[in-house]
Amino acid sequence: MVDAFKELIANQFEAALCTLNTCIEECPPTVWDAPVANLAFCQAVFHALFYTDCYLGPDTESLKQQAFHRENPDFFRDYEELEDRKQQQMYDKESTIKYMASCRRKASEVIAAETAETLSARCGFDWLPFSRAELYVYNIRHIQHHAAQLILRLRLSTDVNIPWARSGWRA
């Protein structure tokens, strides 16, 4: 059963990230800094990726120790995402595309390493009172929530159509 769960979570995680990736790739320069709810497009993308990355790990402290974070300190700056305040930083598309690739690799590796014990354990984030298994579903829902906002902005601003990503589809 654990292998079946890991396969379905990996597939649905990749489908959600494919949708987000397509939003990034299809976003023209004129929309990259345009408003999406209470953030700019680039900030909403970064927010979705940041928490994808964060929730794939065991806790917030380990997040900052990852190679991608240490190699790109200017991209993460002061980790404002972990503060209870509105984002101020803006993000360039090229760096965001690299971050997406890092998150995709991490998702694949982390999900593959899960066991029945780790999946049933607490998720490691005090503000989320559920198991690691449920954290994956929560994380996918979070990605999809922001992807939907980005899709709406693209549709309203440019009439770009973002396709529905299915399991096994890669963008």
C-alpha positions as CSV (number, residue, x, y, z in Angstrom):
1,M,0.0,0.0,0.0
2,V,2.9,2.4,0.8
3,D,4.3,2.0,-2.7
4,A,0.9,2.7,-4.3
5,F,0.5,5.8,-2.2
6,K,4.0,7.0,-3.0
7,E,3.4,6.5,-6.8
8,L,0.1,8.3,-6.8
9,I,1.5,11.2,-4.7
10,A,4.6,11.5,-6.9
11,N,2.4,11.5,-10.0
12,Q,0.0,14.1,-8.7
13,F,2.8,16.2,-7.3
14,E,4.5,16.2,-10.7
15,A,1.1,17.1,-12.4
16,A,0.6,20.1,-10.1
17,L,4.2,21.2,-10.6
18,C,3.7,20.8,-14.4
19,T,0.8,23.2,-14.2
20,L,2.8,25.7,-12.2
21,N,5.7,25.3,-14.6
22,T,3.5,26.0,-17.6
23,C,2.3,29.2,-15.9
24,I,5.9,30.3,-15.5
25,E,6.9,29.4,-19.0
26,E,3.9,31.0,-20.7
27,C,4.0,34.2,-18.7
28,P,5.0,37.2,-20.9
29,P,7.2,39.9,-19.4
30,T,4.3,42.3,-19.3
31,V,2.5,40.1,-16.8
32,W,5.4,38.8,-14.7
33,D,5.1,41.6,-12.2
34,A,1.3,42.1,-12.6
35,P,-1.0,41.7,-9.6
36,V,-2.3,38.3,-8.7
37,A,-4.6,38.6,-5.6
38,N,-2.4,40.5,-3.1
39,L,0.9,39.6,-4.7
40,A,2.7,40.2,-8.0
41,F,2.7,37.2,-10.4
42,C,6.4,36.5,-9.7
43,Q,5.8,36.6,-6.0
44,A,2.9,34.2,-6.2
45,V,5.1,31.8,-8.2
46,F,7.9,32.1,-5.6
47,H,5.5,31.7,-2.7
48,A,4.1,28.4,-4.2
49,L,7.6,27.1,-4.9
50,F,9.0,28.2,-1.5
51,Y,6.3,26.3,0.4
52,T,6.5,23.3,-1.9
53,D,10.2,23.2,-1.1
54,C,9.7,23.9,2.6
55,Y,7.0,21.2,3.1
56,L,9.0,18.6,1.3
57,G,11.6,18.9,4.0
58,P,11.4,17.9,7.7
59,D,11.3,21.5,9.1
60,T,12.1,25.2,8.2
61,E,15.7,25.0,9.6
62,S,16.7,22.3,7.1
63,L,15.3,24.3,4.3
64,K,18.0,27.0,4.6
65,Q,20.8,24.3,4.6
66,Q,20.0,22.8,1.2
67,A,22.5,23.2,-1.5
68,F,20.2,25.2,-3.8
69,H,19.6,27.7,-1.0
70,R,23.3,28.0,-0.1
71,E,24.2,28.4,-3.8
72,N,21.6,31.2,-4.3
73,P,21.6,33.4,-1.2
74,D,20.5,36.5,-3.2
75,F,17.4,34.7,-4.4
76,F,16.2,33.8,-0.9
77,R,17.6,37.0,0.8
78,D,16.1,37.3,4.3
79,Y,13.6,34.4,4.0
80,E,10.7,36.9,4.2
81,E,8.3,34.0,3.4
82,L,8.8,32.7,6.9
83,E,7.8,36.0,8.4
84,D,4.2,37.2,9.1
85,R,4.4,40.0,6.6
86,K,3.6,40.8,3.0
87,Q,6.3,39.8,0.5
88,Q,8.4,42.7,-0.8
89,Q,11.0,41.0,-2.9
90,M,10.5,40.5,-6.6
91,Y,11.9,37.5,-8.5
92,D,13.3,37.1,-12.0
93,K,11.9,34.4,-14.3
94,E,15.3,32.7,-15.0
95,S,16.0,32.1,-11.3
96,T,12.4,31.0,-10.7
97,I,12.7,28.4,-13.5
98,K,15.9,27.1,-11.8
99,Y,14.1,26.9,-8.5
100,M,11.2,24.9,-10.1
101,A,13.8,22.4,-11.4
102,S,15.2,22.1,-7.9
103,C,11.8,21.6,-6.4
104,R,10.9,18.9,-8.9
105,R,14.1,17.0,-8.2
106,K,13.6,17.3,-4.5
107,A,10.0,16.1,-4.7
108,S,11.0,13.0,-6.7
109,E,13.8,12.1,-4.2
110,V,11.9,12.8,-1.0
111,I,8.8,11.0,-2.0
112,A,10.8,7.9,-3.1
113,A,12.5,7.8,0.3
114,E,9.3,7.8,2.4
115,T,8.4,4.7,4.5
116,A,5.2,3.7,6.2
117,E,6.7,5.0,9.4
118,T,7.7,8.4,8.1
119,L,4.4,8.9,6.3
120,S,2.4,8.2,9.4
121,A,4.6,10.5,11.6
122,R,3.8,14.1,12.4
123,C,4.7,16.4,9.5
124,G,7.3,18.5,11.4
125,F,5.6,21.9,11.2
126,D,3.9,23.1,14.4
127,W,1.2,25.1,12.5
128,L,0.1,22.0,10.6
129,P,-1.5,19.4,12.9
130,F,-1.3,16.3,10.6
131,S,0.8,13.5,9.3
132,R,3.5,13.6,6.6
133,A,1.2,11.7,4.3
134,E,-1.5,14.4,4.6
135,L,1.2,17.1,4.2
136,Y,1.8,15.8,0.7
137,V,-1.9,16.3,-0.2
138,Y,-1.9,19.7,1.5
139,N,1.2,20.7,-0.5
140,I,-0.4,19.6,-3.8
141,R,-3.6,21.6,-2.9
142,H,-1.4,24.7,-2.1
143,I,0.4,24.5,-5.5
144,Q,-2.9,24.1,-7.3
145,H,-4.5,27.0,-5.5
146,H,-1.8,29.4,-6.6
147,A,-1.6,27.8,-10.1
148,A,-5.3,28.6,-10.5
149,Q,-4.7,32.3,-9.5
150,L,-1.8,32.5,-12.1
151,I,-3.9,30.8,-14.8
152,L,-6.7,33.3,-14.2
153,R,-4.2,36.2,-14.5
154,L,-2.8,34.8,-17.7
155,R,-6.2,34.3,-19.2
156,L,-7.5,37.7,-18.3
157,S,-4.3,39.5,-19.4
158,T,-3.2,37.6,-22.4
159,D,-5.8,35.0,-23.3
160,V,-3.1,32.3,-22.7
161,N,-4.7,28.9,-22.2
162,I,-2.9,26.7,-19.6
163,P,-3.7,23.0,-20.2
164,W,-4.8,20.6,-17.5
165,A,-1.8,18.5,-16.5
166,R,-2.6,14.8,-16.1
167,S,-0.5,12.3,-14.2
168,G,2.4,11.2,-16.3
169,W,2.4,14.4,-18.4
170,R,5.5,16.6,-18.1
171,A,5.9,20.2,-19.0
